[in-house]
């Protein structure tokens, strides 16, 4: 039980860090270039972010790893995280 709680807290911390990183990339788009593996600049738009959320959700549904929930749980978590990024809400409490 304690190990599960630690993993859950680590997952929450990771989620928060990544949400902040995504929001920063959207906010500072055009000021701080982000490049892909080939060195091409990637413009972070809301459309790109939504597409990336879709792609990552599909990966989780296809290969969920340890049992952390249902497809509905993953979809709801994606919806909440994306909304928080787009609405500038970074503290889930």
PyMOL Python script that loads the backbone (N, CA, C, O; Angstrom):
from pymol import cmd

cmd.read_pdbstr("""\
ATOM      1  N   UNK A   1       0.820  -1.185   0.000  1.00  0.00           N
ATOM      2  CA  UNK A   1       0.000   0.000   0.000  1.00  0.00           C
ATOM      3  C   UNK A   1       0.868   1.255   0.000  1.00  0.00           C
ATOM      4  O   UNK A   1       0.607   2.179  -0.771  1.00  0.00           O
ATOM      5  N   UNK A   2       1.893   1.307   0.848  1.00  0.00           N
ATOM      6  CA  UNK A   2       2.755   2.487   0.913  1.00  0.00           C
ATOM      7  C   UNK A   2       3.486   2.687  -0.408  1.00  0.00           C
ATOM      8  O   UNK A   2       3.646   3.822  -0.858  1.00  0.00           O
ATOM      9  N   UNK A   3       3.931   1.607  -1.032  1.00  0.00           N
ATOM     10  CA  UNK A   3       4.621   1.690  -2.326  1.00  0.00           C
ATOM     11  C   UNK A   3       3.680   2.233  -3.389  1.00  0.00           C
ATOM     12  O   UNK A   3       4.091   3.047  -4.215  1.00  0.00           O
ATOM     13  N   UNK A   4       2.426   1.798  -3.383  1.00  0.00           N
ATOM     14  CA  UNK A   4       1.441   2.309  -4.343  1.00  0.00           C
ATOM     15  C   UNK A   4       1.222   3.805  -4.137  1.00  0.00           C
ATOM     16  O   UNK A   4       1.092   4.551  -5.108  1.00  0.00           O
ATOM     17  N   UNK A   5       1.181   4.243  -2.897  1.00  0.00           N
ATOM     18  CA  UNK A   5       0.980   5.666  -2.586  1.00  0.00           C
ATOM     19  C   UNK A   5       2.168   6.485  -3.100  1.00  0.00           C
ATOM     20  O   UNK A   5       1.969   7.570  -3.646  1.00  0.00           O
ATOM     21  N   UNK A   6       3.406   5.984  -2.934  1.00  0.00           N
ATOM     22  CA  UNK A   6       4.593   6.684  -3.422  1.00  0.00           C
ATOM     23  C   UNK A   6       4.546   6.790  -4.938  1.00  0.00           C
ATOM     24  O   UNK A   6       4.815   7.858  -5.490  1.00  0.00           O
ATOM     25  N   UNK A   7       4.209   5.697  -5.622  1.00  0.00           N
ATOM     26  CA  UNK A   7       4.114   5.722  -7.083  1.00  0.00           C
ATOM     27  C   UNK A   7       3.053   6.718  -7.537  1.00  0.00           C
ATOM     28  O   UNK A   7       3.257   7.446  -8.508  1.00  0.00           O
ATOM     29  N   UNK A   8       1.926   6.751  -6.839  1.00  0.00           N
ATOM     30  CA  UNK A   8       0.855   7.669  -7.189  1.00  0.00           C
ATOM     31  C   UNK A   8       1.327   9.112  -7.045  1.00  0.00           C
ATOM     32  O   UNK A   8       1.055   9.939  -7.916  1.00  0.00           O
ATOM     33  N   UNK A   9       2.027   9.423  -5.964  1.00  0.00           N
ATOM     34  CA  UNK A   9       2.526  10.778  -5.747  1.00  0.00           C
ATOM     35  C   UNK A   9       3.556  11.150  -6.815  1.00  0.00           C
ATOM     36  O   UNK A   9       3.578  12.284  -7.293  1.00  0.00           O
ATOM     37  N   UNK A  10       4.409  10.192  -7.187  1.00  0.00           N
ATOM     38  CA  UNK A  10       5.379  10.444  -8.257  1.00  0.00           C
ATOM     39  C   UNK A  10       4.665  10.709  -9.565  1.00  0.00           C
ATOM     40  O   UNK A  10       5.062  11.597 -10.319  1.00  0.00           O
ATOM     41  N   UNK A  11       3.616   9.953  -9.845  1.00  0.00           N
ATOM     42  CA  UNK A  11       2.838  10.156 -11.069  1.00  0.00           C
ATOM     43  C   UNK A  11       2.190  11.535 -11.082  1.00  0.00           C
ATOM     44  O   UNK A  11       2.176  12.202 -12.117  1.00  0.00           O
ATOM     45  N   UNK A  12       1.653  11.969  -9.946  1.00  0.00           N
ATOM     46  CA  UNK A  12       1.042  13.299  -9.860  1.00  0.00           C
ATOM     47  C   UNK A  12       2.085  14.397 -10.081  1.00  0.00           C
ATOM     48  O   UNK A  12       1.827  15.376 -10.781  1.00  0.00           O
ATOM     49  N   UNK A  13       3.253  14.227  -9.484  1.00  0.00           N
ATOM     50  CA  UNK A  13       4.314  15.216  -9.651  1.00  0.00           C
ATOM     51  C   UNK A  13       4.764  15.278 -11.108  1.00  0.00           C
ATOM     52  O   UNK A  13       4.967  16.366 -11.648  1.00  0.00           O
ATOM     53  N   UNK A  14       4.917  14.136 -11.739  1.00  0.00           N
ATOM     54  CA  UNK A  14       5.310  14.088 -13.146  1.00  0.00           C
ATOM     55  C   UNK A  14       4.257  14.753 -14.016  1.00  0.00           C
ATOM     56  O   UNK A  14       4.593  15.510 -14.927  1.00  0.00           O
ATOM     57  N   UNK A  15       2.989  14.477 -13.745  1.00  0.00           N
ATOM     58  CA  UNK A  15       1.904  15.101 -14.504  1.00  0.00           C
ATOM     59  C   UNK A  15       1.985  16.617 -14.396  1.00  0.00           C
ATOM     60  O   UNK A  15       1.864  17.322 -15.398  1.00  0.00           O
ATOM     61  N   UNK A  16       2.186  17.111 -13.197  1.00  0.00           N
ATOM     62  CA  UNK A  16       2.231  18.561 -12.982  1.00  0.00           C
ATOM     63  C   UNK A  16       3.407  19.182 -13.728  1.00  0.00           C
ATOM     64  O   UNK A  16       3.254  20.231 -14.353  1.00  0.00           O
ATOM     65  N   UNK A  17       4.572  18.553 -13.670  1.00  0.00           N
ATOM     66  CA  UNK A  17       5.758  19.052 -14.371  1.00  0.00           C
ATOM     67  C   UNK A  17       5.498  19.108 -15.867  1.00  0.00           C
ATOM     68  O   UNK A  17       5.790  20.118 -16.506  1.00  0.00           O
ATOM     69  N   UNK A  18       4.957  18.042 -16.434  1.00  0.00           N
ATOM     70  CA  UNK A  18       4.724  18.013 -17.875  1.00  0.00           C
ATOM     71  C   UNK A  18       3.656  19.011 -18.299  1.00  0.00           C
ATOM     72  O   UNK A  18       3.778  19.628 -19.358  1.00  0.00           O
ATOM     73  N   UNK A  19       2.611  19.182 -17.492  1.00  0.00           N
ATOM     74  CA  UNK A  19       1.601  20.188 -17.827  1.00  0.00           C
ATOM     75  C   UNK A  19       2.214  21.573 -17.872  1.00  0.00           C
ATOM     76  O   UNK A  19       1.913  22.360 -18.769  1.00  0.00           O
ATOM     77  N   UNK A  20       3.078  21.878 -16.905  1.00  0.00           N
ATOM     78  CA  UNK A  20       3.755  23.177 -16.892  1.00  0.00           C
ATOM     79  C   UNK A  20       4.677  23.344 -18.097  1.00  0.00           C
ATOM     80  O   UNK A  20       4.743  24.425 -18.680  1.00  0.00           O
ATOM     81  N   UNK A  21       5.384  22.290 -18.470  1.00  0.00           N
ATOM     82  CA  UNK A  21       6.264  22.359 -19.639  1.00  0.00           C
ATOM     83  C   UNK A  21       5.464  22.619 -20.913  1.00  0.00           C
ATOM     84  O   UNK A  21       5.860  23.435 -21.745  1.00  0.00           O
ATOM     85  N   UNK A  22       4.343  21.926 -21.060  1.00  0.00           N
ATOM     86  CA  UNK A  22       3.503  22.117 -22.245  1.00  0.00           C
ATOM     87  C   UNK A  22       2.964  23.543 -22.277  1.00  0.00           C
ATOM     88  O   UNK A  22       2.987  24.195 -23.320  1.00  0.00           O
ATOM     89  N   UNK A  23       2.482  24.022 -21.142  1.00  0.00           N
ATOM     90  CA  UNK A  23       1.949  25.389 -21.077  1.00  0.00           C
ATOM     91  C   UNK A  23       3.040  26.404 -21.423  1.00  0.00           C
ATOM     92  O   UNK A  23       2.768  27.380 -22.123  1.00  0.00           O
ATOM     93  N   UNK A  24       4.260  26.193 -20.949  1.00  0.00           N
ATOM     94  CA  UNK A  24       5.361  27.098 -21.269  1.00  0.00           C
ATOM     95  C   UNK A  24       5.665  27.095 -22.760  1.00  0.00           C
ATOM     96  O   UNK A  24       5.935  28.145 -23.345  1.00  0.00           O
ATOM     97  N   UNK A  25       5.622  25.932 -23.368  1.00  0.00           N
ATOM     98  CA  UNK A  25       5.882  25.857 -24.808  1.00  0.00           C
ATOM     99  C   UNK A  25       4.803  26.591 -25.601  1.00  0.00           C
ATOM    100  O   UNK A  25       5.099  27.239 -26.606  1.00  0.00           O
ATOM    101  N   UNK A  26       3.568  26.490 -25.156  1.00  0.00           N
ATOM    102  CA  UNK A  26       2.495  27.238 -25.817  1.00  0.00           C
ATOM    103  C   UNK A  26       2.675  28.738 -25.602  1.00  0.00           C
ATOM    104  O   UNK A  26       2.561  29.526 -26.541  1.00  0.00           O
ATOM    105  N   UNK A  27       2.950  29.114 -24.389  1.00  0.00           N
ATOM    106  CA  UNK A  27       3.039  30.533 -24.035  1.00  0.00           C
ATOM    107  C   UNK A  27       4.211  31.239 -24.713  1.00  0.00           C
ATOM    108  O   UNK A  27       4.078  32.381 -25.153  1.00  0.00           O
ATOM    109  N   UNK A  28       5.345  30.571 -24.798  1.00  0.00           N
ATOM    110  CA  UNK A  28       6.548  31.188 -25.338  1.00  0.00           C
ATOM    111  C   UNK A  28       6.840  30.749 -26.765  1.00  0.00           C
ATOM    112  O   UNK A  28       7.962  30.883 -27.253  1.00  0.00           O
ATOM    113  N   UNK A  29       5.823  30.228 -27.421  1.00  0.00           N
ATOM    114  CA  UNK A  29       5.950  29.785 -28.801  1.00  0.00           C
ATOM    115  C   UNK A  29       6.445  30.951 -29.656  1.00  0.00           C
ATOM    116  O   UNK A  29       5.885  32.045 -29.598  1.00  0.00           O
ATOM    117  N   UNK A  30       7.471  30.723 -30.434  1.00  0.00           N
ATOM    118  CA  UNK A  30       8.015  31.770 -31.277  1.00  0.00           C
ATOM    119  C   UNK A  30       9.150  32.535 -30.626  1.00  0.00           C
ATOM    120  O   UNK A  30       9.924  33.191 -31.323  1.00  0.00           O
ATOM    121  N   UNK A  31       9.269  32.468 -29.303  1.00  0.00           N
ATOM    122  CA  UNK A  31      10.339  33.164 -28.596  1.00  0.00           C
ATOM    123  C   UNK A  31      11.489  32.223 -28.259  1.00  0.00           C
ATOM    124  O   UNK A  31      12.657  32.611 -28.302  1.00  0.00           O
ATOM    125  N   UNK A  32      11.147  30.994 -27.928  1.00  0.00           N
ATOM    126  CA  UNK A  32      12.158  29.995 -27.582  1.00  0.00           C
ATOM    127  C   UNK A  32      11.924  28.791 -28.500  1.00  0.00           C
ATOM    128  O   UNK A  32      10.968  28.038 -28.312  1.00  0.00           O
ATOM    129  N   UNK A  33      12.793  28.617 -29.483  1.00  0.00           N
ATOM    130  CA  UNK A  33      12.563  27.522 -30.432  1.00  0.00           C
ATOM    131  C   UNK A  33      12.750  26.145 -29.799  1.00  0.00           C
ATOM    132  O   UNK A  33      13.675  25.921 -29.019  1.00  0.00           O
ATOM    133  N   UNK A  34      11.853  25.234 -30.153  1.00  0.00           N
ATOM    134  CA  UNK A  34      11.943  23.836 -29.746  1.00  0.00           C
ATOM    135  C   UNK A  34      12.097  23.043 -31.031  1.00  0.00           C
ATOM    136  O   UNK A  34      11.333  23.228 -31.978  1.00  0.00           O
ATOM    137  N   UNK A  35      13.087  22.159 -31.062  1.00  0.00           N
ATOM    138  CA  UNK A  35      13.342  21.402 -32.282  1.00  0.00           C
ATOM    139  C   UNK A  35      13.053  19.920 -32.088  1.00  0.00           C
ATOM    140  O   UNK A  35      13.084  19.402 -30.972  1.00  0.00           O
ATOM    141  N   UNK A  36      12.772  19.258 -33.196  1.00  0.00           N
ATOM    142  CA  UNK A  36      12.559  17.811 -33.155  1.00  0.00           C
ATOM    143  C   UNK A  36      13.894  17.105 -33.341  1.00  0.00           C
ATOM    144  O   UNK A  36      14.942  17.751 -33.348  1.00  0.00           O
ATOM    145  N   UNK A  37      13.866  15.783 -33.491  1.00  0.00           N
ATOM    146  CA  UNK A  37      15.090  14.989 -33.618  1.00  0.00           C
ATOM    147  C   UNK A  37      15.918  15.386 -34.837  1.00  0.00           C
ATOM    148  O   UNK A  37      17.141  15.242 -34.830  1.00  0.00           O
ATOM    149  N   UNK A  38      15.260  15.884 -35.881  1.00  0.00           N
ATOM    150  CA  UNK A  38      15.951  16.262 -37.112  1.00  0.00           C
ATOM    151  C   UNK A  38      16.433  17.709 -37.079  1.00  0.00           C
ATOM    152  O   UNK A  38      17.042  18.179 -38.040  1.00  0.00           O
ATOM    153  N   UNK A  39      16.169  18.414 -35.993  1.00  0.00           N
ATOM    154  CA  UNK A  39      16.589  19.805 -35.885  1.00  0.00           C
ATOM    155  C   UNK A  39      15.585  20.803 -36.427  1.00  0.00           C
ATOM    156  O   UNK A  39      15.854  22.004 -36.454  1.00  0.00           O
ATOM    157  N   UNK A  40      14.433  20.318 -36.858  1.00  0.00           N
ATOM    158  CA  UNK A  40      13.391  21.191 -37.395  1.00  0.00           C
ATOM    159  C   UNK A  40      12.615  21.829 -36.235  1.00  0.00           C
ATOM    160  O   UNK A  40      12.284  21.156 -35.259  1.00  0.00           O
ATOM    161  N   UNK A  41      12.332  23.125 -36.351  1.00  0.00           N
ATOM    162  CA  UNK A  41      11.587  23.824 -35.302  1.00  0.00           C
ATOM    163  C   UNK A  41      10.151  23.322 -35.271  1.00  0.00           C
ATOM    164  O   UNK A  41       9.495  23.214 -36.306  1.00  0.00           O
ATOM    165  N   UNK A  42       9.678  23.018 -34.079  1.00  0.00           N
ATOM    166  CA  UNK A  42       8.312  22.550 -33.865  1.00  0.00           C
ATOM    167  C   UNK A  42       7.517  23.687 -33.231  1.00  0.00           C
ATOM    168  O   UNK A  42       7.816  24.116 -32.116  1.00  0.00           O
ATOM    169  N   UNK A  43       6.515  24.167 -33.936  1.00  0.00           N
ATOM    170  CA  UNK A  43       5.664  25.236 -33.434  1.00  0.00           C
ATOM    171  C   UNK A  43       4.587  24.617 -32.556  1.00  0.00           C
ATOM    172  O   UNK A  43       3.788  23.807 -33.025  1.00  0.00           O
ATOM    173  N   UNK A  44       4.564  24.991 -31.299  1.00  0.00           N
ATOM    174  CA  UNK A  44       3.596  24.428 -30.351  1.00  0.00           C
ATOM    175  C   UNK A  44       2.311  25.255 -30.368  1.00  0.00           C
ATOM    176  O   UNK A  44       2.235  26.349 -29.809  1.00  0.00           O
ATOM    177  N   UNK A  45       1.328  24.696 -31.020  1.00  0.00           N
ATOM    178  CA  UNK A  45       0.014  25.317 -31.119  1.00  0.00           C
ATOM    179  C   UNK A  45      -0.976  24.484 -30.310  1.00  0.00           C
ATOM    180  O   UNK A  45      -0.683  23.337 -29.975  1.00  0.00           O
ATOM    181  N   UNK A  46      -2.139  25.040 -29.994  1.00  0.00           N
ATOM    182  CA  UNK A  46      -3.153  24.226 -29.319  1.00  0.00           C
ATOM    183  C   UNK A  46      -3.526  22.973 -30.123  1.00  0.00           C
ATOM    184  O   UNK A  46      -3.801  21.923 -29.543  1.00  0.00           O
ATOM    185  N   UNK A  47      -3.536  23.081 -31.430  1.00  0.00           N
ATOM    186  CA  UNK A  47      -3.861  21.920 -32.273  1.00  0.00           C
ATOM    187  C   UNK A  47      -2.813  20.825 -32.133  1.00  0.00           C
ATOM    188  O   UNK A  47      -3.150  19.646 -32.032  1.00  0.00           O
ATOM    189  N   UNK A  48      -1.536  21.218 -32.125  1.00  0.00           N
ATOM    190  CA  UNK A  48      -0.467  20.237 -31.952  1.00  0.00           C
ATOM    191  C   UNK A  48      -0.579  19.573 -30.585  1.00  0.00           C
ATOM    192  O   UNK A  48      -0.466  18.352 -30.470  1.00  0.00           O
ATOM    193  N   UNK A  49      -0.798  20.370 -29.564  1.00  0.00           N
ATOM    194  CA  UNK A  49      -0.900  19.822 -28.210  1.00  0.00           C
ATOM    195  C   UNK A  49      -2.064  18.848 -28.118  1.00  0.00           C
ATOM    196  O   UNK A  49      -1.919  17.781 -27.522  1.00  0.00           O
ATOM    197  N   UNK A  50      -3.211  19.183 -28.691  1.00  0.00           N
ATOM    198  CA  UNK A  50      -4.358  18.269 -28.683  1.00  0.00           C
ATOM    199  C   UNK A  50      -4.030  16.972 -29.408  1.00  0.00           C
ATOM    200  O   UNK A  50      -4.390  15.888 -28.949  1.00  0.00           O
ATOM    201  N   UNK A  51      -3.343  17.087 -30.544  1.00  0.00           N
ATOM    202  CA  UNK A  51      -2.972  15.882 -31.293  1.00  0.00           C
ATOM    203  C   UNK A  51      -2.026  15.009 -30.474  1.00  0.00           C
ATOM    204  O   UNK A  51      -2.162  13.785 -30.460  1.00  0.00           O
ATOM    205  N   UNK A  52      -1.068  15.635 -29.792  1.00  0.00           N
ATOM    206  CA  UNK A  52      -0.137  14.869 -28.962  1.00  0.00           C
ATOM    207  C   UNK A  52      -0.856  14.202 -27.794  1.00  0.00           C
ATOM    208  O   UNK A  52      -0.558  13.056 -27.457  1.00  0.00           O
ATOM    209  N   UNK A  53      -1.806  14.914 -27.168  1.00  0.00           N
ATOM    210  CA  UNK A  53      -2.616  14.293 -26.119  1.00  0.00           C
ATOM    211  C   UNK A  53      -3.362  13.077 -26.680  1.00  0.00           C
ATOM    212  O   UNK A  53      -3.423  12.034 -26.030  1.00  0.00           O
ATOM    213  N   UNK A  54      -3.927  13.209 -27.884  1.00  0.00           N
ATOM    214  CA  UNK A  54      -4.632  12.087 -28.518  1.00  0.00           C
ATOM    215  C   UNK A  54      -3.706  10.896 -28.729  1.00  0.00           C
ATOM    216  O   UNK A  54      -4.062   9.759 -28.421  1.00  0.00           O
ATOM    217  N   UNK A  55      -2.509  11.168 -29.259  1.00  0.00           N
ATOM    218  CA  UNK A  55      -1.553  10.096 -29.541  1.00  0.00           C
ATOM    219  C   UNK A  55      -1.118   9.388 -28.258  1.00  0.00           C
ATOM    220  O   UNK A  55      -1.044   8.160 -28.224  1.00  0.00           O
ATOM    221  N   UNK A  56      -0.835  10.142 -27.221  1.00  0.00           N
ATOM    222  CA  UNK A  56      -0.400   9.533 -25.965  1.00  0.00           C
ATOM    223  C   UNK A  56      -1.535   8.768 -25.292  1.00  0.00           C
ATOM    224  O   UNK A  56      -1.307   7.719 -24.691  1.00  0.00           O
ATOM    225  N   UNK A  57      -2.747   9.286 -25.391  1.00  0.00           N
ATOM    226  CA  UNK A  57      -3.901   8.566 -24.847  1.00  0.00           C
ATOM    227  C   UNK A  57      -4.046   7.216 -25.547  1.00  0.00           C
ATOM    228  O   UNK A  57      -4.276   6.198 -24.894  1.00  0.00           O
ATOM    229  N   UNK A  58      -3.914   7.208 -26.861  1.00  0.00           N
ATOM    230  CA  UNK A  58      -4.033   5.961 -27.610  1.00  0.00           C
ATOM    231  C   UNK A  58      -2.969   4.956 -27.175  1.00  0.00           C
ATOM    232  O   UNK A  58      -3.251   3.762 -27.074  1.00  0.00           O
ATOM    233  N   UNK A  59      -1.752   5.429 -26.918  1.00  0.00           N
ATOM    234  CA  UNK A  59      -0.684   4.541 -26.438  1.00  0.00           C
ATOM    235  C   UNK A  59      -1.052   3.942 -25.080  1.00  0.00           C
ATOM    236  O   UNK A  59      -0.847   2.750 -24.853  1.00  0.00           O
ATOM    237  N   UNK A  60      -1.593   4.761 -24.181  1.00  0.00           N
ATOM    238  CA  UNK A  60      -1.979   4.256 -22.863  1.00  0.00           C
ATOM    239  C   UNK A  60      -3.109   3.232 -22.955  1.00  0.00           C
ATOM    240  O   UNK A  60      -3.104   2.224 -22.248  1.00  0.00           O
ATOM    241  N   UNK A  61      -4.060   3.496 -23.817  1.00  0.00           N
ATOM    242  CA  UNK A  61      -5.191   2.569 -23.961  1.00  0.00           C
ATOM    243  C   UNK A  61      -4.726   1.257 -24.583  1.00  0.00           C
ATOM    244  O   UNK A  61      -5.171   0.182 -24.182  1.00  0.00           O
ATOM    245  N   UNK A  62      -3.842   1.347 -25.549  1.00  0.00           N
ATOM    246  CA  UNK A  62      -3.345   0.161 -26.239  1.00  0.00           C
ATOM    247  C   UNK A  62      -2.424  -0.675 -25.355  1.00  0.00           C
ATOM    248  O   UNK A  62      -2.462  -1.904 -25.400  1.00  0.00           O
ATOM    249  N   UNK A  63      -1.592  -0.005 -24.547  1.00  0.00           N
ATOM    250  CA  UNK A  63      -0.610  -0.689 -23.710  1.00  0.00           C
ATOM    251  C   UNK A  63      -0.558  -0.007 -22.345  1.00  0.00           C
ATOM    252  O   UNK A  63       0.351   0.783 -22.090  1.00  0.00           O
ATOM    253  N   UNK A  64      -1.514  -0.297 -21.464  1.00  0.00           N
ATOM    254  CA  UNK A  64      -1.631   0.446 -20.217  1.00  0.00           C
ATOM    255  C   UNK A  64      -0.551   0.183 -19.176  1.00  0.00           C
ATOM    256  O   UNK A  64      -0.479   0.930 -18.201  1.00  0.00           O
ATOM    257  N   UNK A  65       0.275  -0.811 -19.323  1.00  0.00           N
ATOM    258  CA  UNK A  65       1.282  -1.095 -18.307  1.00  0.00           C
ATOM    259  C   UNK A  65       0.622  -1.627 -17.057  1.00  0.00           C
ATOM    260  O   UNK A  65      -0.284  -2.458 -17.125  1.00  0.00           O
ATOM    261  N   UNK A  66       1.087  -1.139 -15.897  1.00  0.00           N
ATOM    262  CA  UNK A  66       0.475  -1.610 -14.654  1.00  0.00           C
ATOM    263  C   UNK A  66      -0.973  -1.149 -14.591  1.00  0.00           C
ATOM    264  O   UNK A  66      -1.332  -0.126 -15.174  1.00  0.00           O
ATOM    265  N   UNK A  67      -1.777  -1.884 -13.905  1.00  0.00           N
ATOM    266  CA  UNK A  67      -3.217  -1.626 -13.877  1.00  0.00           C
ATOM    267  C   UNK A  67      -3.528  -0.385 -13.035  1.00  0.00           C
ATOM    268  O   UNK A  67      -3.593  -0.455 -11.808  1.00  0.00           O
ATOM    269  N   UNK A  68      -3.719   0.747 -13.712  1.00  0.00           N
ATOM    270  CA  UNK A  68      -3.995   2.000 -13.019  1.00  0.00           C
ATOM    271  C   UNK A  68      -5.404   2.519 -13.259  1.00  0.00           C
ATOM    272  O   UNK A  68      -5.782   3.569 -12.740  1.00  0.00           O
ATOM    273  N   UNK A  69      -6.162   1.797 -14.029  1.00  0.00           N
ATOM    274  CA  UNK A  69      -7.512   2.275 -14.278  1.00  0.00           C
ATOM    275  C   UNK A  69      -8.056   1.762 -15.589  1.00  0.00           C
ATOM    276  O   UNK A  69      -7.445   0.945 -16.278  1.00  0.00           O
ATOM    277  N   UNK A  70      -9.216   2.267 -15.902  1.00  0.00           N
ATOM    278  CA  UNK A  70      -9.917   1.852 -17.102  1.00  0.00           C
ATOM    279  C   UNK A  70      -9.664   2.844 -18.231  1.00  0.00           C
ATOM    280  O   UNK A  70      -9.065   3.900 -18.022  1.00  0.00           O
ATOM    281  N   UNK A  71     -10.117   2.500 -19.408  1.00  0.00           N
ATOM    282  CA  UNK A  71     -10.030   3.417 -20.543  1.00  0.00           C
ATOM    283  C   UNK A  71     -10.744   4.727 -20.222  1.00  0.00           C
ATOM    284  O   UNK A  71     -10.276   5.804 -20.593  1.00  0.00           O
ATOM    285  N   UNK A  72     -11.869   4.629 -19.538  1.00  0.00           N
ATOM    286  CA  UNK A  72     -12.605   5.839 -19.147  1.00  0.00           C
ATOM    287  C   UNK A  72     -11.763   6.725 -18.229  1.00  0.00           C
ATOM    288  O   UNK A  72     -11.787   7.950 -18.352  1.00  0.00           O
ATOM    289  N   UNK A  73     -11.018   6.105 -17.309  1.00  0.00           N
ATOM    290  CA  UNK A  73     -10.149   6.859 -16.404  1.00  0.00           C
ATOM    291  C   UNK A  73      -9.072   7.597 -17.187  1.00  0.00           C
ATOM    292  O   UNK A  73      -8.801   8.770 -16.929  1.00  0.00           O
ATOM    293  N   UNK A  74      -8.454   6.900 -18.151  1.00  0.00           N
ATOM    294  CA  UNK A  74      -7.422   7.534 -18.970  1.00  0.00           C
ATOM    295  C   UNK A  74      -8.006   8.696 -19.775  1.00  0.00           C
ATOM    296  O   UNK A  74      -7.391   9.758 -19.877  1.00  0.00           O
ATOM    297  N   UNK A  75      -9.185   8.490 -20.341  1.00  0.00           N
ATOM    298  CA  UNK A  75      -9.817   9.548 -21.136  1.00  0.00           C
ATOM    299  C   UNK A  75     -10.151  10.766 -20.274  1.00  0.00           C
ATOM    300  O   UNK A  75      -9.962  11.903 -20.708  1.00  0.00           O
ATOM    301  N   UNK A  76     -10.635  10.538 -19.079  1.00  0.00           N
ATOM    302  CA  UNK A  76     -10.975  11.638 -18.187  1.00  0.00           C
ATOM    303  C   UNK A  76      -9.710  12.375 -17.735  1.00  0.00           C
ATOM    304  O   UNK A  76      -9.704  13.603 -17.663  1.00  0.00           O
ATOM    305  N   UNK A  77      -8.655  11.642 -17.433  1.00  0.00           N
ATOM    306  CA  UNK A  77      -7.392  12.268 -17.037  1.00  0.00           C
ATOM    307  C   UNK A  77      -6.841  13.128 -18.172  1.00  0.00           C
ATOM    308  O   UNK A  77      -6.336  14.224 -17.929  1.00  0.00           O
ATOM    309  N   UNK A  78      -6.933  12.650 -19.390  1.00  0.00           N
ATOM    310  CA  UNK A  78      -6.486  13.405 -20.561  1.00  0.00           C
ATOM    311  C   UNK A  78      -7.298  14.680 -20.702  1.00  0.00           C
ATOM    312  O   UNK A  78      -6.740  15.751 -20.941  1.00  0.00           O
ATOM    313  N   UNK A  79      -8.609  14.573 -20.558  1.00  0.00           N
ATOM    314  CA  UNK A  79      -9.496  15.725 -20.695  1.00  0.00           C
ATOM    315  C   UNK A  79      -9.161  16.786 -19.652  1.00  0.00           C
ATOM    316  O   UNK A  79      -9.083  17.974 -19.965  1.00  0.00           O
ATOM    317  N   UNK A  80      -8.964  16.350 -18.422  1.00  0.00           N
ATOM    318  CA  UNK A  80      -8.660  17.279 -17.333  1.00  0.00           C
ATOM    319  C   UNK A  80      -7.304  17.941 -17.551  1.00  0.00           C
ATOM    320  O   UNK A  80      -7.180  19.158 -17.416  1.00  0.00           O
ATOM    321  N   UNK A  81      -6.290  17.149 -17.887  1.00  0.00           N
ATOM    322  CA  UNK A  81      -4.943  17.704 -18.080  1.00  0.00           C
ATOM    323  C   UNK A  81      -4.911  18.703 -19.222  1.00  0.00           C
ATOM    324  O   UNK A  81      -4.320  19.776 -19.095  1.00  0.00           O
ATOM    325  N   UNK A  82      -5.540  18.361 -20.331  1.00  0.00           N
ATOM    326  CA  UNK A  82      -5.556  19.271 -21.474  1.00  0.00           C
ATOM    327  C   UNK A  82      -6.294  20.561 -21.127  1.00  0.00           C
ATOM    328  O   UNK A  82      -5.841  21.649 -21.482  1.00  0.00           O
ATOM    329  N   UNK A  83      -7.411  20.451 -20.446  1.00  0.00           N
ATOM    330  CA  UNK A  83      -8.175  21.637 -20.047  1.00  0.00           C
ATOM    331  C   UNK A  83      -7.349  22.515 -19.115  1.00  0.00           C
ATOM    332  O   UNK A  83      -7.375  23.740 -19.233  1.00  0.00           O
ATOM    333  N   UNK A  84      -6.621  21.904 -18.196  1.00  0.00           N
ATOM    334  CA  UNK A  84      -5.789  22.676 -17.279  1.00  0.00           C
ATOM    335  C   UNK A  84      -4.704  23.444 -18.035  1.00  0.00           C
ATOM    336  O   UNK A  84      -4.431  24.601 -17.716  1.00  0.00           O
ATOM    337  N   UNK A  85      -4.087  22.810 -19.032  1.00  0.00           N
ATOM    338  CA  UNK A  85      -3.057  23.485 -19.830  1.00  0.00           C
ATOM    339  C   UNK A  85      -3.675  24.665 -20.572  1.00  0.00           C
ATOM    340  O   UNK A  85      -3.152  25.777 -20.511  1.00  0.00           O
ATOM    341  N   UNK A  86      -4.778  24.431 -21.269  1.00  0.00           N
ATOM    342  CA  UNK A  86      -5.379  25.482 -22.085  1.00  0.00           C
ATOM    343  C   UNK A  86      -6.004  26.600 -21.257  1.00  0.00           C
ATOM    344  O   UNK A  86      -6.099  27.735 -21.723  1.00  0.00           O
ATOM    345  N   UNK A  87      -6.430  26.292 -20.035  1.00  0.00           N
ATOM    346  CA  UNK A  87      -7.062  27.302 -19.181  1.00  0.00           C
ATOM    347  C   UNK A  87      -6.083  27.968 -18.220  1.00  0.00           C
ATOM    348  O   UNK A  87      -6.470  28.843 -17.445  1.00  0.00           O
ATOM    349  N   UNK A  88      -4.818  27.558 -18.267  1.00  0.00           N
ATOM    350  CA  UNK A  88      -3.818  28.151 -17.394  1.00  0.00           C
ATOM    351  C   UNK A  88      -4.000  27.785 -15.928  1.00  0.00           C
ATOM    352  O   UNK A  88      -3.615  28.550 -15.043  1.00  0.00           O
ATOM    353  N   UNK A  89      -4.583  26.621 -15.668  1.00  0.00           N
ATOM    354  CA  UNK A  89      -4.788  26.131 -14.306  1.00  0.00           C
ATOM    355  C   UNK A  89      -3.733  25.064 -14.023  1.00  0.00           C
ATOM    356  O   UNK A  89      -3.799  23.955 -14.553  1.00  0.00           O
ATOM    357  N   UNK A  90      -2.768  25.411 -13.186  1.00  0.00           N
ATOM    358  CA  UNK A  90      -1.663  24.490 -12.982  1.00  0.00           C
ATOM    359  C   UNK A  90      -1.679  23.778 -11.644  1.00  0.00           C
ATOM    360  O   UNK A  90      -0.945  22.807 -11.462  1.00  0.00           O
ATOM    361  N   UNK A  91      -2.484  24.225 -10.711  1.00  0.00           N
ATOM    362  CA  UNK A  91      -2.547  23.592  -9.404  1.00  0.00           C
ATOM    363  C   UNK A  91      -3.859  22.826  -9.287  1.00  0.00           C
ATOM    364  O   UNK A  91      -4.920  23.441  -9.180  1.00  0.00           O
ATOM    365  N   UNK A  92      -3.808  21.481  -9.306  1.00  0.00           N
ATOM    366  CA  UNK A  92      -5.043  20.693  -9.311  1.00  0.00           C
ATOM    367  C   UNK A  92      -5.808  20.702  -7.999  1.00  0.00           C
ATOM    368  O   UNK A  92      -6.910  20.157  -7.936  1.00  0.00           O
ATOM    369  N   UNK A  93      -5.261  21.303  -6.948  1.00  0.00           N
ATOM    370  CA  UNK A  93      -5.920  21.279  -5.641  1.00  0.00           C
ATOM    371  C   UNK A  93      -6.939  22.390  -5.552  1.00  0.00           C
ATOM    372  O   UNK A  93      -7.602  22.538  -4.525  1.00  0.00           O
TER     373      UNK A  93
END
""", "prot")
cmd.dss("prot")
cmd.show_as("cartoon", "prot")
cmd.util.cbc("prot")
cmd.orient("prot")
